[in-house]
Amino acid sequence: MRNLTLTIGLAIYTFVLGWAMRGYFQSSFLPSPSINDAPDSTITKQTGAIEVSRKFISKNSFVHFPTSERYAGDSSIKLDYSTCQTGIKYHHFLKKAVEAGANFAGHFSFSEIRTGSNSLGSFIIDLRTGKVTAGPEAGSGYQFYLGSNMLITNPPDSHGWYFPGENGSPEEYVWTGNAFRKL
């Protein structure tokens, strides 16, 4: 009798899930059926879970925010935490970032540091002055280039897709020289 109950329950679950995937059944725990029709979204079913991926569409590009400066100076600067006391806690990691040299916006070193099980913190170090500034937090990383002032948090994969959820959606920022401004 128990096996029959499990079999019937599984059959009902499979039937309802099949209708939900086709968009005929609405429920608060499933994504809207219309999302499957959108060209910037996909729904996939893997190992019993439904995952929704979204296409990251941006009007901005790293080439729209260029920097012509390239720093090739000394890496033995003293770090200045006067505007970012939090950075003191990560002094060892930030010193390593300085030693690695400029990797962002011409003369800055961008450093990402795991601050929790599902979060990253970031710091910007001006390699000319040693000034440390806190950057935006992210859940799944950063994308940036030496020749650009633009930063993307939680960047999409190489095809432009990302999974919205606990790691966050992509966000774009531009570095103004002393702070990030969200685009």
C-alpha angles and dihedrals in degrees: 000000000000091000091050091052092050091047093050091046092051091048092052091047091050092047094049092044090050091053091046092053089052091051098247098113124057121204134158093238094057128067119256111277090230090067089072089059094053114100090222097055138061133186120210131180115216126170093340095311127108115222125190118204124191132205113239108227116186134177089201130080135187088245090061090066105045129169121201096196122101118187119212100161137123119312095205097088123140112246116240113211096175093116097033116042091170089068092068089072089060098040094130093053093045092050088054089051090053091050090053090057136219116346103153138052096349104288105025133096113219114205127187119199129187106241099174143354093284105019142075129201125202138208133193119211120196102220092203096055106016092235112156120210128183115242132201123296122241140185101212109022143273140277120209142139137216092238097050138066091210125104130187119201118205092011121203123249121272090278094052098256128128138174112238114217140079094352092056135236125280115279128186127220136176122214111231096191096268106029143015120257117200113236 
